């Protein structure tokens, strides 16, 4: 592929999952995203200064789950959010209390993306661990006024649970429904055991054929999902890799096999 790549919300009425017949296989709503870099407002600030984010950049999705992985600052979460914006998904944000670190160009990246849909755009949802607690408060308040809404988010009050338990309840309820879901670092509040529980949920729901997931993550547990596509982001390029080719897998494996030797090598 071009661009440095190597190799290949609840629905209206809250309908239950239905298997897709879209070209490209079950769970494939969004086929590809490409970049119109000619319109960039500038090239000397983030994210437009990332070399991979140019006119030749076109990322293709080939299944129901795609992971965006890589080091901080490579642009994976920024791209995920931009795709969601371009696709018409509402992004929940807490109110800004300061302006010192605001980059107005970052959220404008969506204006320079082209999305290629399999059968037309679909509803979906964006999740960010950073804002989940505020959103959970809002959803619990809504359920007090309209208790029927609770079934879309796990059937339980979210804020009466621990942060991690609330996340799993939300994931289990929300992702039962037809759509495309953009998920930014879901592992942030999940223990390793809870990450495995979420991995099993992803396996079940992706096999159901009703949903597509684009997930930015640092978790080698989540990346282990069989048949998932893994896109590795660096500042210079985006390339498809296998699970065992990721730094995440190799680093964790070396550490777990011999922590003392790993730390000695790191110090030297």
C-alpha positions in Angstrom: 0.0 0.0 0.0 0.9 3.6 -0.3 1.9 5.9 2.5 4.6 3.6 3.9 2.2 0.8 4.6 3.5 -2.7 3.9 1.0 -5.4 2.9 -2.2 -5.5 3.0 -24.1 3.8 18.5 -26.8 1.7 18.8 -28.7 1.4 15.5 -32.1 3.1 15.0 -34.5 1.5 17.4 -31.8 -0.3 19.3 -32.0 -3.4 17.0 -30.0 -6.5 18.0 -26.8 -7.5 16.2 -27.2 -8.6 12.5 -24.6 -10.3 10.4 -23.1 -8.1 7.7 -23.2 -9.0 4.1 -20.8 -6.2 3.1 -18.0 -6.8 0.6 -14.8 -7.6 2.4 -16.3 -9.9 5.0 -18.3 -9.7 8.2 -17.8 -6.6 10.4 -16.2 -4.4 7.7 -18.0 -1.1 7.4 -15.0 1.2 6.8 -12.7 -0.1 4.0 -10.0 2.6 3.9 -8.9 6.1 4.9 -6.7 8.4 2.8 -5.3 11.8 3.4 -5.6 15.0 1.4 -2.4 16.7 2.5 -2.5 19.5 0.0 -5.0 21.3 2.2 -3.0 21.1 5.4 -2.9 24.6 7.1 0.8 24.1 7.8 3.5 21.4 8.0 5.5 22.6 11.0 3.2 21.6 13.8 1.7 18.4 15.1 0.2 16.3 13.6 0.9 17.7 10.1 4.7 17.4 10.7 4.5 13.6 10.8 6.2 12.3 7.7 3.8 9.4 7.2 0.8 11.8 7.1 1.2 12.8 3.4 -0.6 12.6 0.1 0.5 9.0 -0.5 -1.0 7.8 2.8 -3.8 5.4 2.4 -4.7 2.8 5.1 -6.9 -0.2 4.2 -8.9 -2.1 6.8 -9.4 -5.8 6.1 -11.4 -7.1 9.0 -13.7 -6.4 11.9 -10.8 -5.4 14.3 -7.8 -3.2 13.6 -5.3 -2.1 16.2 -3.3 1.1 16.0 -0.1 0.6 17.9 3.2 2.4 18.3 5.1 4.9 20.5 3.6 8.0 22.0 3.6 10.9 19.5 3.3 8.8 16.4 -0.2 10.0 15.7 -2.3 6.8 16.2 -4.8 8.3 18.7 -5.0 11.6 16.8 -5.8 9.7 13.6 -8.4 7.5 15.4 -10.2 10.6 16.7 -10.0 12.3 13.3 -11.6 9.3 11.5 -14.4 9.3 14.1 -15.0 13.0 13.5 -15.0 12.6 9.8 -17.4 9.7 10.0 -19.9 11.9 11.9 -19.5 10.3 15.3 -20.1 12.5 18.3 -17.0 12.8 20.6 -17.6 13.4 24.2 -15.2 15.9 25.7 -15.0 17.5 29.1 -15.1 21.3 29.2 -11.7 23.1 28.8 -10.4 24.9 31.8 -7.2 26.2 30.3 -5.9 27.1 26.9 -2.1 26.8 27.4 -1.8 23.4 25.6 -4.6 23.8 23.1 -3.6 22.9 19.5 -6.5 24.0 17.2 -4.9 22.3 14.2 -5.0 18.8 15.8 -8.8 18.5 15.8 -8.9 19.9 12.2 -7.2 16.8 10.8 -10.6 15.3 10.1 -11.2 17.9 7.4 -8.4 16.4 5.3 -9.4 12.7 5.4 -11.4 10.7 2.9 -13.3 7.7 4.2 -14.2 4.8 1.9 -17.3 2.9 3.2 -18.4 -0.6 2.2 -22.1 0.1 2.1 -22.4 3.7 3.2 -21.5 5.3 6.6 -23.0 3.8 9.7 -23.6 5.0 13.3 -21.0 4.3 15.9 -19.3 5.5 19.0 -16.0 6.9 20.3 -14.5 5.8 23.6 -11.7 7.5 25.4 -10.6 6.4 28.9 -9.7 10.1 29.6 -13.3 11.2 29.5 -15.2 8.0 30.5 -15.9 9.0 34.1 -17.7 12.2 33.1 -19.7 10.3 30.4 -20.6 7.6 32.9 -22.0 10.3 35.2 -24.1 11.6 32.4 -25.4 8.2 31.3 -26.4 7.4 34.9 -28.3 10.6 35.1 -30.1 9.9 31.8 -31.1 6.4 33.1 -32.8 8.0 36.1 -35.0 9.9 33.8 -35.4 7.1 31.2 -34.5 3.8 32.8 -34.9 2.0 29.4 -31.7 3.7 28.2 -29.7 1.7 30.6 -29.9 -1.5 28.5 -27.7 0.1 25.9 -24.8 0.5 28.4 -24.8 -2.8 30.3 -28.0 -2.6 32.3 -26.3 -1.4 35.5 -25.4 2.0 37.0 -21.9 2.6 35.8 -20.6 4.9 38.6 -21.7 2.4 41.4 -18.9 0.1 40.2 -15.2 0.5 40.2 -13.7 2.2 37.2 -12.6 -1.0 35.6 -15.9 -2.8 36.3 -17.8 0.1 34.9 -15.8 0.0 31.7 -16.5 -3.7 31.2 -20.2 -3.2 31.8 -20.2 -0.3 29.3 -18.3 -2.3 26.7 -20.5 -5.4 27.1 -23.7 -3.4 26.7 -22.7 -0.7 24.1 -20.9 -2.9 21.6 -23.8 -5.4 21.2 -25.3 -3.1 18.7 -24.7 -2.6 15.0 -22.1 0.0 14.1 -18.4 1.1 14.0 -16.6 1.8 17.2 -13.5 3.8 17.8 -11.7 3.0 21.1 -8.8 4.9 22.5 -6.6 3.0 25.0 -9.3 1.0 26.7 -6.7 -0.8 28.9 -6.0 2.3 30.9 -8.2 1.3 33.8 -8.3 -2.4 33.3 -6.3 -5.0 35.2 -4.6 -7.8 33.2 -7.5 -10.1 34.0 -10.0 -7.5 32.9 -8.1 -6.9 29.7 -8.5 -10.7 29.0 -12.2 -10.3 29.7 -12.4 -7.4 27.2 -10.3 -9.5 24.7 -13.0 -12.3 24.9 -15.7 -9.7 24.4 -14.0 -8.4 21.3 -13.6 -11.9 20.0 -17.3 -12.6 20.5 -18.6 -9.3 19.1 -16.2 -9.2 16.1 -17.3 -12.8 15.2 -20.9 -11.7 15.3 -20.4 -9.6 12.2 -22.4 -6.6 13.4 -19.6 -4.3 14.4 -16.2 -3.0 13.3 -13.6 -1.9 15.9 -10.6 0.5 15.4 -8.6 0.5 18.6 -5.5 2.5 19.6 -3.7 0.5 22.3 -0.5 -0.3 24.1 -1.8 -3.6 25.5 -0.1 -6.8 24.2 -3.0 -8.7 25.7 -5.5 -7.0 23.5 -3.3 -7.2 20.4 -3.3 -11.0 20.8 -6.8 -11.2 19.3 -6.6 -13.8 16.6 -7.1 -12.6 13.0 -6.9 -8.9 14.1 -5.1 -6.5 11.9 -2.2 -4.6 13.5 -1.0 -1.3 12.1 2.3 -0.1 13.6 2.8 3.7 13.7 6.1 5.5 13.8 6.8 9.1 12.9 8.0 8.0 9.5 5.6 5.4 8.3 2.6 3.1 9.1 3.1 -0.6 8.4 1.1 -3.8 9.0 2.8 -6.2 11.3 2.1 -9.5 13.0 1.5 -9.8 16.7 4.9 -11.3 17.4 6.6 -8.5 15.4 5.4 -5.8 17.7 7.8 -4.2 20.2 5.1 -4.7 22.8 5.1 -8.5 22.5 8.9 -8.8 22.3 9.5 -6.4 25.2 7.0 -8.0 27.6 8.1 -11.5 26.6 11.8 -10.6 27.4 10.8 -9.0 30.7 8.5 -11.8 31.9 11.0 -14.5 31.1 13.8 -13.0 33.1 13.1 -9.6 34.8 16.5 -9.3 36.4 18.4 -9.9 33.2 16.1 -7.5 31.4 16.7 -4.7 33.9 20.5 -5.3 33.7 20.4 -5.0 30.0 18.3 -1.9 30.2 20.8 -0.3 32.6 23.7 -1.0 30.3 
